[in-house]
Amino acid sequence: MSLSKKPICLLLLSLILIPQVNAIPSGNTTPPSGWKYNSGYWHDSWGITRNSAEGSDGSDGYLPKLASETLGINKELAYKIGERFLNTYSDSNSRADAILKYIQKWTEYGYDSDNVVIGGQAQDEWAWNADEMAHAFDENLGKVAIGDCEDMAFLGFTIYSGAGFDTAVIDAPEHCALLIWLPDYPNANQYWELSQDNRGAGWIWVEATGPTNPVGWTPSDFSNGDWTAYTLANGVYTQRQPVQTQSDGTGGTDGIDLQLIISIIFFIFFIISKILRR
């Protein structure tokens, strides 16, 4: 066998032997019975508008009320996933880390317009509830579900709730994310206090849209607190504003941290080049 053919053969062998992870659209692209379509908007059987965050025609928008479809008497697969983590990890910090890594592993970011077709029409905006997302990925078959920020936020909301965390959905400009109450978590770059919560700064940001985002990393675009958080208790949503932030400068590689890393890399290359010239 010639040397030029060996890499090709090895590549083909690896494709056969290594399990592949396939991405599939989240949820069911066929409207379930009981859904209604009116003037460009789809309303589910709970009366929530799936292709509008604000709602229309007397129906509630999906922010934040879509979370109710997978909690309480409606809890199903996503909540059970959370309970599994609760029974597996006694330490809340380790549990929080494990849940985010799980969501990042089994979901993939994708635009609604490229992945959601309802009633034969591509949807520019769409939200899946947590159970629809949970049923869309398959750990045994290596299939991940495609969704965008609100899909991952609602999935995380229910899983973290099932795992024993207080949770809040974040409605930010052109974005949706999640907060969990975890004041003892050691590595957050910001700890948030919410209005009318009276517990101080202990809410931390959870962002699953990036495959390597750590728990507690608030992106710099939202570190000014220009967003709203919704908590859910006893079936009632409470709108809360961030009133105080506490930052320790750790967490994700953002802003000055990224610049520092780049500078270190260039310095290492400079030293190596000097050594090689000798």
Kinemage of the C-alpha trace (Angstrom):
@kinemage 1
@onewidth
@group {chain A} dominant
@subgroup {mainchain}
@vectorlist {calphas} color= white
{ca met a 1} P 0.000 0.000 0.000
{ca ser a 2} L 1.420 3.418 -0.962
{ca leu a 3} L 1.865 6.199 1.594
{ca ser a 4} L -0.664 8.425 -0.194
{ca lys a 5} L -3.429 5.869 0.252
{ca lys a 6} L -2.882 5.222 3.961
{ca pro a 7} L -4.427 8.482 5.266
{ca ile a 8} L -7.516 7.950 3.090
{ca cys a 9} L -7.963 4.410 4.346
{ca leu a 10} L -7.519 5.479 7.952
{ca leu a 11} L -10.100 8.240 7.509
{ca leu a 12} L -12.645 5.830 6.012
{ca leu a 13} L -11.994 3.332 8.811
{ca ser a 14} L -12.517 6.015 11.457
{ca leu a 15} L -15.822 7.042 9.908
{ca ile a 16} L -16.990 3.448 10.173
{ca leu a 17} L -15.748 2.733 13.696
{ca ile a 18} L -16.348 6.065 15.487
{ca pro a 19} L -20.003 6.731 16.473
{ca gln a 20} L -21.415 9.734 14.661
{ca val a 21} L -23.619 12.410 16.195
{ca asn a 22} L -26.407 13.551 13.879
{ca ala a 23} L -28.413 16.744 14.193
{ca ile a 24} L -32.171 16.661 13.723
{ca pro a 25} L -34.738 19.453 13.951
{ca ser a 26} L -36.305 19.715 17.371
{ca gly a 27} L -39.908 18.897 18.113
{ca asn a 28} L -42.554 17.636 15.723
{ca thr a 29} L -42.816 19.544 12.448
{ca thr a 30} L -46.402 18.399 11.972
{ca pro a 31} L -48.830 20.575 13.979
{ca pro a 32} L -50.466 18.432 16.697
{ca ser a 33} L -54.224 18.165 16.856
{ca gly a 34} L -55.724 21.036 18.779
{ca trp a 35} L -53.324 23.633 17.372
{ca lys a 36} L -54.882 26.604 15.628
{ca tyr a 37} L -53.578 28.836 12.855
{ca asn a 38} L -54.813 32.401 12.560
{ca ser a 39} L -53.427 35.315 10.529
{ca gly a 40} L -49.889 33.980 10.386
{ca tyr a 41} L -49.695 32.754 13.996
{ca trp a 42} L -49.742 29.233 15.387
{ca his a 43} L -51.420 28.742 18.777
{ca asp a 44} L -50.956 25.487 20.675
{ca ser a 45} L -53.554 23.713 22.811
{ca trp a 46} L -52.440 25.709 25.891
{ca gly a 47} L -53.273 28.963 24.070
{ca ile a 48} L -49.617 29.965 23.638
{ca thr a 49} L -48.397 31.519 20.408
{ca arg a 50} L -45.382 29.511 19.269
{ca asn a 51} L -44.097 31.871 16.581
{ca ser a 52} L -44.297 35.061 18.635
{ca ala a 53} L -42.631 35.854 21.955
{ca glu a 54} L -45.219 38.563 22.672
{ca gly a 55} L -48.379 36.717 21.605
{ca ser a 56} L -51.246 37.607 19.271
{ca asp a 57} L -55.015 37.341 18.853
{ca gly a 58} L -55.582 37.062 22.592
{ca ser a 59} L -53.039 34.262 23.051
{ca asp a 60} L -50.005 34.488 25.303
{ca gly a 61} L -46.547 34.689 23.744
{ca tyr a 62} L -44.104 31.921 24.474
{ca leu a 63} L -42.030 34.144 26.817
{ca pro a 64} L -42.141 33.112 29.599
{ca lys a 65} L -45.230 30.910 29.785
{ca leu a 66} L -43.986 28.072 27.599
{ca ala a 67} L -42.190 26.748 30.693
{ca ser a 68} L -45.552 25.822 32.273
{ca glu a 69} L -46.175 23.200 29.593
{ca thr a 70} L -43.437 20.961 31.016
{ca leu a 71} L -43.776 21.544 34.774
{ca gly a 72} L -46.246 20.585 37.505
{ca ile a 73} L -49.054 18.401 36.234
{ca asn a 74} L -47.557 18.673 32.734
{ca lys a 75} L -44.059 17.445 33.626
{ca glu a 76} L -42.737 14.602 31.523
{ca leu a 77} L -39.366 13.691 29.952
{ca ala a 78} L -37.373 16.905 30.504
{ca tyr a 79} L -38.303 17.103 34.187
{ca lys a 80} L -37.396 13.427 34.638
{ca ile a 81} L -33.964 14.149 33.164
{ca gly a 82} L -33.544 16.787 35.865
{ca glu a 83} L -34.603 14.324 38.572
{ca arg a 84} L -31.999 11.910 37.257
{ca phe a 85} L -29.285 14.518 37.797
{ca leu a 86} L -30.665 15.276 41.277
{ca asn a 87} L -30.342 11.606 42.212
{ca thr a 88} L -26.871 11.316 40.688
{ca tyr a 89} L -25.106 14.452 41.975
{ca ser a 90} L -25.409 15.342 45.643
{ca asp a 91} L -23.228 18.450 45.220
{ca ser a 92} L -25.237 21.283 43.661
{ca asn a 93} L -22.231 22.867 41.936
{ca ser a 94} L -21.233 19.612 40.237
{ca arg a 95} L -24.876 18.995 39.332
{ca ala a 96} L -25.184 22.431 37.706
{ca asp a 97} L -22.031 21.825 35.652
{ca ala a 98} L -23.161 18.370 34.562
{ca ile a 99} L -26.583 19.577 33.416
{ca leu a 100} L -25.176 22.341 31.221
{ca lys a 101} L -22.666 19.951 29.639
{ca tyr a 102} L -25.521 17.526 28.979
{ca ile a 103} L -27.641 20.164 27.238
{ca gln a 104} L -24.646 21.358 25.223
{ca lys a 105} L -23.899 17.785 24.146
{ca trp a 106} L -27.402 16.911 22.985
{ca thr a 107} L -28.448 20.185 21.380
{ca glu a 108} L -27.052 22.160 18.484
{ca tyr a 109} L -27.737 25.797 17.702
{ca gly a 110} L -29.681 26.442 14.502
{ca tyr a 111} L -31.866 29.187 13.076
{ca asp a 112} L -35.624 28.597 13.054
{ca ser a 113} L -35.934 29.585 9.400
{ca asp a 114} L -33.527 26.788 8.437
{ca asn a 115} L -34.951 24.054 10.639
{ca val a 116} L -38.625 24.594 11.459
{ca val a 117} L -41.322 23.953 8.848
{ca ile a 118} L -44.892 24.020 10.141
{ca gly a 119} L -47.867 23.514 7.849
{ca gly a 120} L -45.538 23.510 4.867
{ca gln a 121} L -44.092 26.937 5.735
{ca ala a 122} L -40.632 27.746 7.075
{ca gln a 123} L -40.919 29.664 10.350
{ca asp a 124} L -38.755 32.727 10.927
{ca glu a 125} L -39.547 32.498 14.635
{ca trp a 126} L -40.526 29.428 16.636
{ca ala a 127} L -40.253 28.070 20.165
{ca trp a 128} L -40.297 24.426 21.237
{ca asn a 129} L -41.154 23.485 24.780
{ca ala a 130} L -38.726 21.454 26.903
{ca asp a 131} L -40.355 18.077 26.289
{ca glu a 132} L -40.451 18.604 22.536
{ca met a 133} L -36.721 19.333 22.658
{ca ala a 134} L -36.042 16.377 24.965
{ca his a 135} L -37.853 13.973 22.654
{ca ala a 136} L -36.000 15.346 19.631
{ca phe a 137} L -32.572 14.125 20.709
{ca asp a 138} L -31.710 10.463 21.175
{ca glu a 139} L -28.757 9.429 23.333
{ca asn a 140} L -28.831 5.839 22.078
{ca leu a 141} L -28.760 6.811 18.408
{ca gly a 142} L -26.392 9.738 18.882
{ca lys a 143} L -28.905 12.275 17.549
{ca val a 144} L -28.873 15.861 18.784
{ca ala a 145} L -31.765 18.310 18.550
{ca ile a 146} L -31.480 21.620 16.754
{ca gly a 147} L -32.852 24.724 18.464
{ca asp a 148} L -32.061 28.344 19.152
{ca cys a 149} L -31.701 30.370 22.335
{ca glu a 150} L -35.268 30.150 23.662
{ca asp a 151} L -35.501 26.412 22.938
{ca met a 152} L -32.342 25.755 24.953
{ca ala a 153} L -33.454 28.143 27.697
{ca phe a 154} L -36.816 26.402 28.187
{ca leu a 155} L -35.144 22.985 28.081
{ca gly a 156} L -32.677 24.147 30.718
{ca phe a 157} L -35.426 25.748 32.820
{ca thr a 158} L -37.268 22.438 33.168
{ca ile a 159} L -34.204 20.223 33.617
{ca tyr a 160} L -32.717 22.494 36.273
{ca ser a 161} L -36.122 22.717 37.986
{ca gly a 162} L -36.355 18.929 38.090
{ca ala a 163} L -32.829 18.869 39.515
{ca gly a 164} L -33.874 21.027 42.478
{ca phe a 165} L -32.754 24.495 41.381
{ca asp a 166} L -34.696 27.748 41.518
{ca thr a 167} L -34.765 28.994 37.933
{ca ala a 168} L -35.654 32.090 35.946
{ca val a 169} L -36.110 32.691 32.219
{ca ile a 170} L -34.220 35.690 30.852
{ca asp a 171} L -35.880 37.890 28.248
{ca ala a 172} L -33.033 39.977 26.806
{ca pro a 173} L -32.895 42.082 23.624
{ca glu a 174} L -32.951 39.585 20.733
{ca his a 175} L -31.968 36.806 23.140
{ca cys a 176} L -33.231 34.348 25.724
{ca ala a 177} L -31.251 32.571 28.447
{ca leu a 178} L -31.549 31.166 31.957
{ca leu a 179} L -30.681 32.022 35.552
{ca ile a 180} L -30.311 29.548 38.399
{ca trp a 181} L -30.010 30.374 42.093
{ca leu a 182} L -26.592 29.110 43.136
{ca pro a 183} L -24.849 31.678 45.378
{ca asp a 184} L -22.073 29.266 46.434
{ca tyr a 185} L -20.948 28.511 42.890
{ca pro a 186} L -17.253 29.475 42.822
{ca asn a 187} L -16.586 30.355 39.177
{ca ala a 188} L -19.275 32.774 37.968
{ca asn a 189} L -18.092 36.024 36.419
{ca gln a 190} L -21.204 37.790 37.742
{ca tyr a 191} L -23.693 37.109 40.548
{ca trp a 192} L -27.059 38.746 40.048
{ca glu a 193} L -29.662 40.052 42.476
{ca leu a 194} L -33.280 40.228 41.312
{ca ser a 195} L -35.928 42.683 42.422
{ca gln a 196} L -38.371 41.513 45.128
{ca asp a 197} L -36.271 38.396 45.707
{ca asn a 198} L -34.662 39.539 48.998
{ca arg a 199} L -31.848 36.968 48.886
{ca gly a 200} L -29.015 39.158 47.651
{ca ala a 201} L -26.731 38.410 44.734
{ca gly a 202} L -26.764 34.694 44.026
{ca trp a 203} L -28.389 34.169 40.631
{ca ile a 204} L -25.960 33.034 37.937
{ca trp a 205} L -26.318 32.974 34.166
{ca val a 206} L -26.639 29.687 32.223
{ca glu a 207} L -26.020 29.930 28.477
{ca ala a 208} L -26.285 26.716 26.420
{ca thr a 209} L -26.065 28.290 22.957
{ca gly a 210} L -22.261 28.037 22.977
{ca pro a 211} L -20.828 24.497 23.180
{ca thr a 212} L -18.118 25.508 25.668
{ca asn a 213} L -19.836 28.234 27.735
{ca pro a 214} L -19.298 27.545 31.442
{ca val a 215} L -21.959 27.788 34.122
{ca gly a 216} L -22.129 31.296 35.578
{ca trp a 217} L -20.718 33.130 32.574
{ca thr a 218} L -22.719 36.265 31.756
{ca pro a 219} L -21.884 37.412 28.200
{ca ser a 220} L -20.557 40.963 28.058
{ca asp a 221} L -23.508 42.021 25.868
{ca phe a 222} L -25.816 41.491 28.864
{ca ser a 223} L -23.580 42.426 31.793
{ca asn a 224} L -25.283 45.855 32.012
{ca gly a 225} L -28.493 44.218 33.243
{ca asp a 226} L -30.629 45.416 30.332
{ca trp a 227} L -32.987 42.453 30.502
{ca thr a 228} L -35.894 40.981 32.447
{ca ala a 229} L -36.061 37.732 34.399
{ca tyr a 230} L -39.216 35.689 35.045
{ca thr a 231} L -39.476 33.310 37.986
{ca leu a 232} L -42.256 30.764 38.409
{ca ala a 233} L -43.778 29.719 41.734
{ca asn a 234} L -47.126 28.031 42.368
{ca gly a 235} L -48.115 28.565 38.756
{ca val a 236} L -47.521 32.330 38.915
{ca tyr a 237} L -44.836 34.145 36.936
{ca thr a 238} L -43.146 37.129 38.544
{ca gln a 239} L -41.328 39.692 36.422
{ca arg a 240} L -38.078 40.761 38.061
{ca gln a 241} L -35.350 43.226 37.163
{ca pro a 242} L -31.650 42.827 37.940
{ca val a 243} L -30.936 45.424 40.603
{ca gln a 244} L -27.327 44.670 41.495
{ca thr a 245} L -24.402 42.736 40.074
{ca gln a 246} L -21.353 41.363 41.775
{ca ser a 247} L -18.405 40.475 39.527
{ca asp a 248} L -15.232 38.555 40.310
{ca gly a 249} L -13.791 38.594 36.795
{ca thr a 250} L -13.779 34.824 36.301
{ca gly a 251} L -15.832 32.671 33.987
{ca gly a 252} L -15.894 32.698 30.183
{ca thr a 253} L -13.180 34.005 27.913
{ca asp a 254} L -14.609 37.403 27.119
{ca gly a 255} L -13.164 40.881 26.526
{ca ile a 256} L -9.844 41.440 28.340
{ca asp a 257} L -9.457 37.713 29.111
{ca leu a 258} L -9.425 36.882 25.411
{ca gln a 259} L -6.911 39.642 24.717
{ca leu a 260} L -4.663 38.289 27.460
{ca ile a 261} L -4.782 34.797 26.015
{ca ile a 262} L -3.882 36.092 22.549
{ca ser a 263} L -0.974 38.080 23.988
{ca ile a 264} L 0.347 35.005 25.809
{ca ile a 265} L 0.156 32.931 22.617
{ca phe a 266} L 2.099 35.549 20.642
{ca phe a 267} L 4.713 35.769 23.426
{ca ile a 268} L 5.199 31.989 23.392
{ca phe a 269} L 5.666 31.984 19.617
{ca phe a 270} L 8.159 34.859 19.947
{ca ile a 271} L 10.251 32.932 22.492
{ca ile a 272} L 10.166 29.779 20.376
{ca ser a 273} L 11.271 31.681 17.270
{ca lys a 274} L 14.208 33.164 19.201
{ca ile a 275} L 15.279 29.716 20.389
{ca leu a 276} L 15.068 28.200 16.896
{ca arg a 277} L 17.275 30.942 15.448
{ca arg a 278} L 20.170 30.033 17.729
